[in-house]
Amino acid sequence: MGEELQLSDLQLGLLRILWDREEATALEVHTVLVEQDRGLAPTTVSTMLSRLEKKGTITHRTEGRQFIYRALVREVDVRRSMLSRVTDYFFGGDVSALVSHLVEGRDVDPDDIARLQQLLAERSGGAEEHDDA
């Protein structure tokens, strides 16, 4: 997924349902949204699914008179695209400023800190190996 993909909270919610279920009809998506206390009309859900399809993020197949929707984009790719946009927009592309913002003023679990340190060590180790080649 090379292009930048920005989605609203509702669009992300619809995609999450498709990622979790792999496939779903508009009615099934609506039912899940109702269970999540998101009061949307079934027609609104259908419209939003159509818009996502026009963006190229989902597709459908026809089964009888129903459309069965599935995601065309992976969650990791959407996350990467949206976080890249946030990093560029709010932090001028400065990843360290983003990470600093995420950990400042929060109770960060020691396990999370250890994991961050491990990720950074792996990343810097990979960069050193690459530079030597």
N, C-alpha and C positions, 0 to 999 in steps of 0.2 A: 504494500500500500504506500506508494510514493507520495501522493498528494496529501496536503494538510486536511484533516477532517475535524470539524468542530460541530458538536452536537449539543442540543439542549438537554436539560435534566430529563424531560419526558422522553426524548428520543433515546437517551442512554437507558432509561428504564425499560423501554420497549426492547431494545437490543439485549439488555440483561436477561429478560425473559426468554428471548430466542436462544441466547448462549446457554442458559440453564436447561432449556427443554429440547434444544436442537431444532425442533420444528413446532409450529403452533398455528392455529387458525386465528383470525381476528377475534372471534368469540372467546377462544381460550386465553388470548392475551388480555382481553377485557376482564375476564373472570379473575385472573391473577391480579390485575390492577385493583379490582374491587376488593379483593382479599387484603390488599396493601392499603386500603382506605384512600385510594385515589379515585375520586368520583368523576369519571369521564363517561360520556355517552359512547355507546358502541360505534356510532358513526364517526366520532372524533378519533377513536382508536384506528378505524379503517383508513381515515384520511391521513393520519400520522404514519401508518404503515406504507401507504402509497407514496408519501413524501420521502420516506427512507429508501424506498425502492428506486425512486427517481434519482436519489443521490448515489445510488449504486452500493448501498451498504447492506441491503437485503434483496432477496428474490423470492419468487413464489412458484409453486406448481399448482395445477388445478386438479382437484379430486372431486368429481361430481360437480356441484355448484359452489364448492368452497375453495378458497385460496389457502394453501398451506405455505406459510412463510418460514424462511430460514435465513440466518445471517450469512453474508458474504465476507464480512470483515472479522478479523480475530480481535478478541478483547485486548490482547497485548498490543496490537497495532494501534487501536483507538487510544488506549492509554498513552502510548508513546507519543502519538501525534498531538494529543491534547496537552500533555505535560510539556512538550516542546514549545507549544504556543504560549502557555503560561510562563515558562521560563524566559522566553524571548520578550514577552509583553511586559511582565511585571519586574523582571530581574535583569533585563538587558542581555539575556543569554548567559548570565553568570550562574552556573550550576551551584557553586559554593554558596552564593547568596541565597539561592532557593533552599538548599539543605540547612543552612544556618537559620533561616526563617522557620523551617519546619520543626527544628529542635529547640529553638529559643522559647522560653515562656511556657513550656509544656513539661509534664512529668514524663520523661522518656525512660522506659523500662531498661534496666541494665542489659537484658538480653538483646534488645533492639540496638543498643550502643555497640555491643560486641559484634552483632551481625553487620552493622555499618562499617565497623573497623575491618572486619574480614573482607567485605566487598571492596573497600578501598585498597586494602593490601593486595587483593587479587588483581584489581584493576591496574595498580601501579606496577605490580610484578609483570603483568602482561605487556605494559608499555615499555618496560625496560628490556624485556626479551625481544620485542619488536624493534627497538632502536639498535640492538646489537646485531641484528641480522643483516 
